[in-house]
Amino acid sequence: MSDRLAIDGGTPVRSAPLPPSWLGAYEMGVEEEEAVLKVLREKRVFRYIAKEESETARLEKAVAEFTGRDYALAVNSGTAALICALVGLDIGPGDEVIVPGYTYIATAAAVVTVGAVPVIAEVDNSLTLDPQDFERKITGLTRAVIPVHMRGTPCRMDEICAIAKKHGIKVIEDTAQANGGKYKGKTLGGIGDVGCYSYQMSKTITAGEGGMVVTGDRLVFERILMAHDSAFGFWKPDETAIRPIPGEGFRISEVSGAIALVQMGRLRGIVERLHEAKYRIVNQIRGLAGITLQDVPDESGDASVCLMFFAPDAETANAYAKALNAEGVPCGTMFSKEIPDRHIYPNWTYVLEKRGRSSNWSPWHPSVYKGSVEYSKDMCPKTLDYLGRTIHIGLSPKLTAADSDDIARAIRKVVTTLAR
Ligand SMILES: *Cc1c(COP(=O)(O)O)cnc(C)c1O
């Protein structure tokens, strides 16, 4: 095989396509089919028909065990999980919540939805919340921080939790993209005050749509229960000690609960296979001149949904990505001014323009908000610099060792040829 790059007319490293980077969605099989059919045949598509034996209740029990938390509630999306977490912690108008500038817009949207003000902080070379910038952004109004384990990467939880504790701030882990990951032996989502997951189709395990909230605090959990259902006390009148608060329509369907329960049984295996594939590649490109690997705060706990590394500058990143695609390795860069990717804060238009859900009121209204947060598209330059230089390769649990070796070979070929 020639070393000439495929973009220059050489032979591509891969001619056969790699498995697409869907995760649990492409692991679905007869077990999910049977689980759905069972619920349909027994005519109990609403979770409270079967009470404690419902698929949804069993899912919650499995997740509580998995995370080591006493309480878990399934909801109908990851966004709903975040909103419930915030309400659970009694966060609302007048409060500030710190979020990283690189996360799906839902993290910031949830904060605005409960009437609180999102404060945007930088990410560092892990592409997750920079603890130093988190601490810098704390004001007298800060009530919570939402570290987001983006693209499978565990956040720097020791530093984040220590800073939060020092300042009396709650920690909500957004684990939507890192289900099954760990940090120093602890399950992601089970470390902070509240943890949130999503079962949307692009996540590690999925029910199409769905979400989960976990916590170790009984009173927080009661608020979460009520936040997710305007009549929660109607279904479970004896289960709550506190006075009811108004809730949303965030109940999960028993059909989704049934699918998610089967997928939950696949979670460990999916993450193990992803991790093996990822680190087989990583170990062949560590120290390669011309790139810097993303810093993963705990590699052994990496949920490994993708491989990310940095080029020295955005122009080189684009050149690498183009050449890698030509070698048969689908990949992309993360940030360009032309693509309004909602995972990057300059594209969170309604936040940057301080627009709430009512034309009469927004969380930034001086009637309740006494802070002075300001937003601009270039407010987190470090975040934009890192993302502008990032090359992202989505991974699949179906990657074989030979596939992984091809990806590593393509990276080495492209980088050694193009690096200046
Ligand atoms: C997917 C995602 C969410 C929202 O989950 P939905 O189920 O789509 O509502 C929140 N945060 C992050 C980081 C996500 O990736």
The ligand as a Tripos MOL2 file, in Angstrom:
@<TRIPOS>MOLECULE
LIG
   15    15     1     0     0
SMALL
NO_CHARGES

@<TRIPOS>ATOM
      1 C1        -28.9400   14.7560   24.6840 C.3       1 LIG1
      2 C2        -28.4750   15.7010   25.7370 C.ar      1 LIG1
      3 C3        -29.3640   16.3220   26.6180 C.ar      1 LIG1
      4 C4        -30.8510   16.2670   26.4660 C.3       1 LIG1
      5 O1        -31.3950   15.0430   26.3500 O.3       1 LIG1
      6 P1        -32.7910   14.8540   25.5500 P.3       1 LIG1
      7 O2        -33.1680   13.4730   25.8950 O.co2     1 LIG1
      8 O3        -32.4830   15.0780   24.1130 O.co2     1 LIG1
      9 O4        -33.7350   15.8650   26.0930 O.co2     1 LIG1
     10 C5        -28.8420   17.1010   27.6370 C.ar      1 LIG1
     11 N1        -27.5230   17.2760   27.7710 N.ar      1 LIG1
     12 C6        -26.6310   16.7230   26.9290 C.ar      1 LIG1
     13 C7        -25.1830   16.9330   27.1430 C.3       1 LIG1
     14 C8        -27.0820   15.9370   25.8650 C.ar      1 LIG1
     15 O5        -26.1980   15.4100   25.0270 O.3       1 LIG1
@<TRIPOS>BOND
     1     1     2 1
     2     2     3 ar
     3     2    14 ar
     4     3     4 1
     5     3    10 ar
     6     4     5 1
     7     5     6 1
     8     6     7 2
     9     6     8 1
    10     6     9 1
    11    10    11 ar
    12    11    12 ar
    13    12    13 1
    14    12    14 ar
    15    14    15 1
@<TRIPOS>SUBSTRUCTURE
     1 LIG1         1 GROUP 0 **** ****
